[in-house]
Amino acid sequence: MRTSLIILYCLLTTYTYAQVLRKRTTLLMGGRFDVTIVAHDSLSAEQNIDTCIKEISRIEALISDWKPQSQVSQVNQNAGIMPVKVDREVFELTRRAIRLSEETGGAFDISFAAMEKIWKFDGSMTAMPSPQAVKQSITKVGYQNIVLDSANSTIYLKLKGMKIGFGALGEGYAGDRCREKMLRKGVKAGIIDASGDLTAWGRQPNGSHWNIGITNPFKPDTIFTVVPLRQSAMVTSGSYQKFVILQGRRYAHIINPKTGYPATGLISVSITGPSAERANGFSTSMMVLGEHKALAFIRHYPAYHYIIITDDHRILASPDFKLNRSRL
């Protein structure tokens, strides 16, 4: 769940450097995108927003597994049948996803898309699924069964019924791409909010950084800290909005792809770093890894910083954030 980051815009009528801020909201990749651009005039800001939306739409057409003609859908439709040639961009995105799967020991798995949806978080679930049902639900999940052929730029899924999906990486990747395009064009500031996956660069028109409020997962209508983004990305994964109570225990919607059971122990993980794609994958993986393994994992990536909130209200954070409390 990535809805717990709030952009705190500085609403001023007089702009430093005679700059204007323009924002547009659209629905793409199955979610909401808020594209904000700072420019010297309204026309160029709107034109650059158009460019970003066009880029997001292009990526969606390549990787969205709910679009039958996308390259990822073609890969899925040919699972267990034959390799499918894809654009180099899709190939490299898949290769990075597999590398993340390896780095996390399977806590992240790009083939999670094939998992049977036996857990319901819409209020309809009244009993635990059987161990047999849980085991059956992950039989088609396993990144080890993805075969990449770099020379021919093909992807092959060994198992019939296997699927790959970029629901946990695609929006962040699109945000990263938009930032790259804007920087190449000389656009000095903006922020892409891809359903809570934030990619920022430059500063607001008054010269301040993009300030991001992180929601208190135990009081979702409040913010417990504000983080300034400086040419970086921020993503939060949380388990406090979609869950079910069974036999007196809380089970949230983030599923461990190795076991088929919901992840437990952490209620929120926020990650900042150079790439929204990478931060997205890290936050999801760390929710699954749990406190101790998550901390051991993220320490291998010094460019990325974390705020972890545990189910028992403890706050674990990188020293860079300088939080003045250890509990919520």
N, C-alpha and C positions, 0 to 999 in steps of 0.2 A: 504494500500500500504506500503510495507516494503523494500524499496530499497534506503533509504536515509541515511544509515550508511556505512561508509567506513573505513576498517581496514588500519591503517597506519603502515605498516611493517617497521622495522628498517633493512635496507639492508646493512649488514656489512659482510666483507669477513673474518674477524677474530672474532671468537666467544668466549665470556667469558665462562669458565667452559667446553670448548671443546664440545659444544653442536651444533647440526645441526637442522635446521628447514625444514620440508617437508610439502608440500601442494598438495592436489588433489581436483579436481572439478568433481562433478557428478550430474546427474539429478535424483531426488527421490522425492516422495510425491508431484508430480506435480510442482516442483520447483528446483532451483539450491542449492546444498550444496557445500560449500568449507570447507574441513576438513584439519586443520593445526595442526601438532604435532611437539613438540620439544623433541628430544631424543639425546642419546650419539652417535648414529650412524644411518646411512641412513636405514639400513635393519630393525632395530627395529621400526623406525619411520613409515616406509611403512607398516609393519605388524600391527601396532596399527591403522593406517588409515584404513586398511582392516577390522579390528574389528569394528570400528565405522560405516563403510558403511554397514557391515552385520547387525549391530544393527538397523540402520535406516531402512533398507529393511525389517527387521522382524516387526518393528512397522507399517510400511506402509501396510504390508500384513494383519495386524489386523484391522486397523482403516480407511483405505482409502475407501471413499464411492463410488469411481469410479471403484473399483475392485469388481466385482459381488460376489466373494467368501469370501470377508472379513467379519469379524464378524459384523462390523457396517452396511455393506450392507444387511446382513441377518436380522438385527434388522429392518432396513428400509423396506425391502421387506415384513415383517410380521406386519407392522403397522396396527392397527385395527383388527388384526387376533389373535395373540397369543404372549406371552412373548418368548424371545430367550435367551438361556443360553450363556454366554460369559465368557472369561477368566477373572480372578480377576483383572488383569491389566486394561482391557477395562472397567470393571465395575467401578473401582475406578477413572479412568480418567473421565468417564461420571458423576460420583457423584461429582467430583471436579468442573466440568463444570456447573452442576446444582447449586452448591453452589455459584459459581460466578454469575450466572444468578440471584439468589436471592439477593446477596450482592449489585448488581448494579441495582436492581429494574427492571430488564428486558432490560437494555441497552445492555447487552450481552445476547444472547440466543442461546444455542446449537442447537435448532430446526430451526434456521434461514435457514438451508439448504433447507427447504421446501418452502421458499418464491418464488413466481413467479417472474421471471426476466423481469419486465416491464420497468425498467430504463435501457437505453442503453448508454454506454459511448464510443462507437466506431465511433462516428460522424454521425450515422444514425438517431438519435432522433431529431425531429424538433418541437415537441409539448409536452406540459405537459400531463401526463396520467390523466384520469378523477379521481375524488375522489372515485367513485365506483370501478374503476380498482385497485386503491391503496388499498382500504379496502379489496377487494377480494384477493389481492396478499398475505396477511398475515393470511388468515383464518386457515392455517395449522401450523402456528407458535405459540408456547406457551410451554415453558419448564414445566409448571404446568401439562401438559398432558403426562409427562414421568413418568412411574411407575418403581421404582427400588425394587427388592426383594433381599436383602442382603444374606439371608439364602440360596437361590438357585442360586445366582449370575445371575439373569435374568434382562433383560431390556424390557419393553413393552411400545410401543407408542399407546396411546388410539385412535388416529384419523387415519382413512384410508388416505393414501397419505402423512402422516407426515414423516419427516426425521430428523435425527441428522447428524452432520458433525463436523469434527475437523480441518477445514481449518484455524481457528483462534487460535488453541492451539497445534495442532499436531506437527508442525515443532519445536516449542520451547520445547515441551516435549521430542522429539527425541534428541535434543541438550543436554538437561539436563541429559538424560539417558547415552549418550556417555561420558559426563564429569564424571558421577558417575563410569562408567566402567573403564575409564582411571585412575582415582584416586585410585580405588581399585587395579589396576595393578601396581601402583607406578609410573605412568607417571606424571611427575611433572608440565608439561605445555602444553597448546594447546588452540585452539579456533575453535569452530564450528560456521560457518556462514550459517544458514538455511534461505536462501532468505532474509537476513537482520535481522533475529532473531539470535543474537549473544550470545554464551555461552563460557566464557573464564575461564581459571585457570592458575596459575603460571605466569611466565614472559617470555619475548622473550629471545633469546640466549645471547644478550648483557646485560641482567639484567633489561631492562626497562619494564614497564607495556605494555599491549596491548592498544594502543591508537586508539580511534574510532572518526572519523570525522563525525559530523552531518551536513547534507546538509542544506543550506539556501533554504527554500521552494519557496521563491520569486526569487531566482537566482540559479536554480538547478545545475549549473555547478560550484558552489562555496561552500566552507565549512565555517560555521560561528563560530563553536567552536569545540574543541577536548576534549574528555572525556577519562581518563584512566580507564580501567576495571581491578579491582583487585578481582579475584575469584568471578566473578559475571556475570550477563547477561544484555543485553541491547537490546531493541526493539523500533522501531519507527513506528507509524501509521501515514500516511499522506494522504491528499485529494487533492494534488496539481498536480497530474499527470493524473488522470482519472476523468474527469468532463464534464459537458455539460452546455452551456449557453442557458437558455430559458426565454423569455420575459425580457431580460436584467439582469437576476439573475443567479448566478453560483450555480449549483447543483453537488456535488461530489459523488463518488461511495460508500462511507460508509453509509449504510442505517440503520436507526433506526428500529429495529425489532418490536417495539411496534406500530409504526405509519405507517411504509412502506415508509416514506419520507426520503430523504438524510439528514444526520446530517449537521448542519451549525454552524458557529461561530469559530471553530478551524480549522487550516490548518495542524497542526503537533503536535503529542504528542510522546515524547521519555521517556521511563521508564528504569531505572536501578534497579537491585535488585538480590536476591539470585537465582531466578528461571526464566528461559526464558519462560516457559509455563505460569507462573503467570504474568510476565511482558507483554507478548503478549496479554493476556486477558484484563489486565488493560489498555493498550494503546488503544485498539479497543473500549473498553467501555467508556473511557474518551472522545474520539472523539464524541461519541453519546451523552454523558451527557452534554457536553458544559462546558464553563469556570467555573461557580460558583459551579455546582454540582460535576464537576470533581475534583476541589480542595478540596471540602468537603469530597469526597470519598477517595482520596489517603491519606489524613491525618490519616486515620484509619490504615494505613500500613506503620509504620515508617521505615521498612527495605527497602522500595522502594522509589526512588527519581525520580523527573520529570523535564522535560523541555517542556513547552507548548508554542506554537506559535499561536496567534489568527489571524483571517482573517484581522484584522486591524493592523498587524505588531507588536503587543506587545509580549514581552517575559516574561513568568511567570516560575520561576525556584525554585527548592529547594535551600536553602541556601548553601548546600554542594558544589554546582557547582561553586559558586563564579564568576558568569558571570559579566562582567564589563559594560554591557549595558542592557537596558530594551526594546529596539526596534530594528527591522531589517529595 
